[in-house]
Every structure is written in structure tokens, then in C-alpha cells.
Amino acid sequence: MSSNQDIVVAFDLYGTLLSTDSIAKKLSEHFGQDKATIIATAWRKYQLEYTWRLNSMNQFEPFSKITYRSLKNALSQSRVSLNEEELNELIKAYDSLSTFPDVKPALTALASAPGITAAVFSNGTQSMVSNSVNHSPDLAPHANAFQQIVVVEECKKFKPAPEVYEMLAQKMGKSKEKMTEMWLVSGNPFDVVGAKSAGMQAAWVDRAGNGWQDELIDGDKGRPTAIVKSLGEVVDAVKTHAGKLQQS
């Protein structure tokens, strides 16, 4: 739980702190780099698609099962297969995805940034996310930057359902009315729009430098509060926004 005076900054895990593309290295041990890259991309596509379909059907499955089933779908699409042991090894490897290059310096700075309470906020299960944050070689050295891990299992919905962002606020000690003082940091546009629609601020991590392209929702709720090129810009973006609010 955060101090009432602190700004809550919640970081998405997959696609923001951890690169889901990095699983291609493990896949390449079975299929070669080119096919591994195709499978990794399809795996992530179906992983997200399954969460959205379950939301639409008012159903829920743990993210670990979704990750397993979406992998099998991706393999089938490429007309290849693995045995059960090999599948389980890949799922285990998902707990040790590589971080993006900007993560280490950003989290080092974040750990000593005053007035900010940081959390990890993810679709992943508590076990998956805890393993990644506390035990993966890339992320574990910086686990002390986060005061809390919040996952969606409790409300049995996935991002971008509004209930998950409201649950995040509750877990961080903020009322629904105070959600405008909270930030989501994500490299996933659907997550950014979900947070903004729920009343939060959101920073979109545009590492590719392509600019905001999502056109689902018109107006402010369909756009990030801030666009950053790397995680190292997040703290400044949050504090600049807070300063503007104080002056207005």
C-alpha cells in the first residue's frame, strides 16, 4: 500500500519490463531462429487474444493455462509440435524472459525517486509474476524498486476490463475517485487505453519511435497522458504532469 501523498506508478510486466520476443531464443533451440521468431510472435498474439475472448465471454482461466494453450496454437499454426517435456520447459522459460535494455538503469533510478510508489501490475498469475520479479536473472536485482505486485487473478478479469484497474487502485490504497492520481506505464496500447478509460493517467513506452497509432477511442481517453521513448523518461514525465496540475 502506498503513502497517501505518493504518486502510484504501476508498471506492466509483459511487453513493458520483459520482452516477450526474447522467448524466441529458447524456441530457436528447436526450430531455428527464423521459425522461432514467427512462433514467438504468434504465441504472444494468441496469448492476448485468448484473454480478450475470455473477457468477452465472462469467463476466466489462469494466465499460466492461457500461456500454455496459446503456445500450442502457435506451434500448430507453424505446423510443428513439441512433446510435453519440451512444452513445459518453454513455459518455465517464460518466467525468465529478458528485460528491455532500458529497464536496468530506469529501475535503479526509480528505487531512489522520492514521492513515487512503484508496483508491478500484470495479467500473469501471482506465481508467474513473483518468479519473474524475484528470481529472473535480469529483473530480480531490481525487485526492490517495487513496493507491491498486483495481479488480476482476484477479480477474474484481464486487462483492459475496468475492474482490473479499479482493483489496482484498491490494492494501492487509493479510492476510485483518486485514480486520476495513479499512473500505468505500459508498452501495450490496449493497456494504456484501458487505464485511461478507467480514469488513470498512462505513459506509453514507444521504444520503436512510431508514434501513437491506436484509434479505438476518440479524445483524451483514447490517448496516453505521456509518450516516452524509454522507461528512463517515466519519472520525469510523471513529475512534470504533477507540476502542471499544481500550477493550474
VOGU-3710 file (C-alpha; in Angstrom, 3 decimals, decimal comma):
1> mssnqdivva> 0,000/0,000/0,000  1,283/3,456/-0,864  1,574/6,600/1,220  -1,409/8,856/0,571  0,993/11,549/-0,630  2,893/9,329/-3,058  2,105/9,036/-6,750  1,395/5,404/-7,614  3,175/4,254/-10,781  2,205/0,741/-11,889
11> fdlygtllst> 4,397/-0,991/-14,463  3,008/-3,592/-16,819  5,256/-6,660/-16,959  4,983/-8,467/-20,310  5,900/-6,182/-23,202  6,983/-3,341/-20,906  9,567/-4,603/-18,416  10,056/-8,010/-20,050  10,419/-8,633/-23,770  8,065/-11,375/-24,900
21> dsiakklseh> 10,116/-11,564/-28,112  13,062/-12,863/-26,087  11,417/-16,295/-25,798  12,410/-16,795/-29,449  15,933/-17,637/-28,271  14,598/-20,681/-26,414  12,335/-21,635/-29,315  15,294/-21,438/-31,716  16,854/-24,438/-29,944  14,058/-26,490/-31,525
31> fgqdkatiia> 13,245/-24,752/-34,799  15,984/-22,342/-35,840  15,875/-18,563/-35,465  13,572/-17,624/-38,344  10,762/-20,024/-37,448  11,285/-19,340/-33,741  10,644/-15,637/-34,306  7,422/-16,407/-36,182  6,249/-18,763/-33,438  7,112/-16,295/-30,659
41> tawrkyqley> 5,100/-13,552/-32,370  2,115/-15,861/-32,856  2,399/-17,095/-29,268  2,066/-13,539/-27,924  -0,758/-12,773/-30,359  -2,846/-15,737/-29,210  -1,964/-15,166/-25,568  -3,537/-11,695/-25,704  -6,392/-12,772/-27,965  -7,386/-15,509/-25,506
51> twrlnsmnqf> -7,585/-13,013/-22,616  -9,816/-10,690/-24,631  -12,078/-13,536/-25,741  -12,439/-14,770/-22,179  -13,313/-11,234/-21,013  -15,993/-11,024/-23,705  -17,465/-14,369/-22,630  -17,346/-13,503/-18,895  -15,022/-16,438/-18,333  -11,611/-16,689/-16,692
61> epfskityrs> -8,659/-19,043/-16,873  -5,290/-18,551/-15,137  -2,736/-16,810/-17,326  -0,445/-19,822/-16,965  -3,004/-22,007/-18,751  -3,575/-19,337/-21,389  0,176/-19,120/-21,993  0,394/-22,894/-22,424  -2,614/-23,128/-24,749  -1,565/-20,167/-26,873
71> lknalsqsrv> 1,869/-21,755/-27,325  0,225/-24,928/-28,641  -1,881/-22,820/-31,009  1,206/-21,014/-32,292  3,033/-24,297/-32,857  0,070/-25,766/-34,727  -0,122/-22,684/-36,925  3,511/-23,256/-37,937  2,827/-26,981/-38,438  5,330/-28,083/-35,820
81> slneeelnel> 4,994/-29,752/-32,427  6,843/-30,440/-29,183  6,457/-33,147/-26,589  5,100/-32,421/-23,114  8,524/-32,089/-21,511  9,646/-29,602/-24,159  6,418/-27,607/-23,778  6,889/-27,404/-20,013  10,486/-26,236/-20,456  9,278/-23,371/-22,625
91> ikaydslstf> 6,611/-22,409/-20,108  9,231/-22,414/-17,367  11,439/-20,199/-19,540  8,612/-17,666/-19,652  9,441/-16,853/-16,023  12,929/-15,743/-17,103  12,233/-13,514/-20,078  14,879/-10,896/-20,829  14,296/-7,304/-19,838  14,451/-4,490/-22,361
101> pdvkpaltal> 17,819/-2,637/-22,332  16,329/0,488/-20,719  14,898/-1,391/-17,715  18,024/-1,723/-15,546  19,008/1,982/-15,399  15,383/3,078/-15,108  14,649/0,825/-12,126  17,918/1,795/-10,457  16,821/5,437/-10,598  13,238/4,610/-9,643
111> asapgitaav> 14,308/2,866/-6,430  15,564/6,173/-5,042  12,954/8,500/-6,569  11,093/10,356/-3,796  7,313/10,663/-3,803  6,669/7,645/-6,036  5,323/4,240/-5,042  6,006/1,705/-7,779  4,196/-1,568/-8,394  4,137/-4,337/-10,972
121> fsngtqsmvs> 0,658/-4,798/-12,425  0,092/-7,811/-14,646  -2,286/-10,291/-16,247  0,097/-13,012/-15,088  -0,582/-15,287/-12,147  0,933/-14,457/-8,770  3,366/-17,328/-9,210  4,440/-16,282/-12,719  4,916/-12,631/-11,842  6,623/-13,290/-8,498
131> nsvnhspdla> 9,044/-15,695/-10,170  9,873/-13,140/-12,867  10,313/-10,210/-10,474  12,137/-12,029/-7,694  14,068/-14,803/-9,438  14,698/-13,994/-13,111  18,357/-13,064/-13,730  17,528/-9,740/-15,400  14,759/-8,421/-13,166  15,481/-9,859/-9,716
141> phanafqqiv> 18,407/-7,484/-8,962  15,935/-4,589/-9,185  12,984/-6,107/-7,331  13,407/-3,577/-4,507  12,192/-0,836/-6,854  8,656/-2,225/-6,473  6,609/-1,964/-3,294  3,918/-4,329/-4,473  2,933/-6,916/-7,083  -0,691/-6,736/-8,207
151> vveeckkfkp> -2,191/-9,406/-10,462  -5,672/-9,811/-11,940  -6,480/-13,269/-10,532  -8,543/-11,920/-7,654  -11,108/-10,139/-9,824  -11,014/-12,841/-12,525  -10,836/-10,370/-15,393  -7,993/-9,417/-17,699  -6,797/-6,060/-18,940  -8,340/-3,889/-20,307
161> apevyemlaq> -11,512/-4,610/-18,261  -12,163/-1,606/-15,975  -12,457/-3,885/-12,938  -8,741/-4,706/-13,012  -7,675/-1,050/-12,840  -10,165/-0,398/-10,037  -8,725/-3,394/-8,169  -5,233/-1,949/-8,656  -6,381/1,299/-7,021  -7,857/-0,593/-4,083
171> kmgkskekmt> -4,699/-2,648/-3,616  -2,590/0,507/-3,642  -4,806/2,240/-1,073  -6,429/4,689/-3,463  -10,148/5,334/-3,806  -11,834/5,199/-7,189  -12,048/8,998/-7,085  -8,263/9,201/-6,682  -7,462/7,073/-9,723  -6,563/10,219/-11,690
181> emwlvsgnpf> -3,516/10,464/-9,423  -2,304/6,988/-10,442  -0,194/6,060/-13,445  0,084/2,989/-15,615  3,303/2,502/-17,588  2,898/0,115/-20,499  4,257/-0,707/-23,911  0,865/-2,150/-24,870  -1,641/0,312/-26,390  -4,681/-1,734/-25,300
191> dvvgaksagm> -3,470/-1,466/-21,687  -2,896/2,284/-21,972  -6,396/2,882/-23,348  -7,874/0,603/-20,689  -6,192/2,560/-17,905  -7,178/5,935/-19,340  -10,787/4,794/-19,787  -10,828/3,683/-16,148  -9,690/7,139/-15,018  -5,924/6,681/-14,592
201> qaawvdragn> -3,031/8,520/-16,178  -0,914/6,444/-18,541  2,551/6,584/-20,054  3,019/4,651/-23,262  6,525/3,316/-23,888  7,174/3,911/-27,591  10,571/2,236/-27,943  10,194/1,903/-31,720  9,506/5,631/-32,106  6,470/5,079/-34,335
211> gwqdelidgd> 4,145/7,464/-32,509  0,669/6,733/-31,151  -1,457/4,903/-33,726  -4,369/3,368/-31,780  -7,700/4,848/-32,920  -10,204/2,833/-30,876  -11,470/5,698/-28,704  -11,684/9,380/-29,656  -10,410/12,109/-27,399  -8,247/12,143/-24,289
221> kgrptaivks> -9,368/8,735/-23,002  -8,069/7,134/-26,190  -4,555/8,571/-25,874  -1,718/8,292/-23,354  -1,086/11,121/-20,910  2,570/10,945/-21,898  4,614/9,158/-24,550  8,142/8,123/-23,568  10,865/6,619/-25,721  12,300/4,649/-22,802
231> lgevvdavkt> 11,489/3,786/-19,198  14,171/6,237/-18,106  11,823/9,090/-19,052  8,907/7,914/-16,893  9,766/9,604/-13,593  10,275/12,984/-15,285  7,011/12,596/-17,222  5,074/11,809/-14,033  6,607/14,697/-12,088  6,152/17,163/-14,967
241> hagklqqs> 2,462/16,273/-15,139  2,114/16,649/-11,361  3,778/20,057/-11,544  1,371/21,250/-14,224  -1,592/20,177/-12,103  -0,258/22,123/-9,120  0,083/25,246/-11,244  -3,400/25,009/-12,724
//
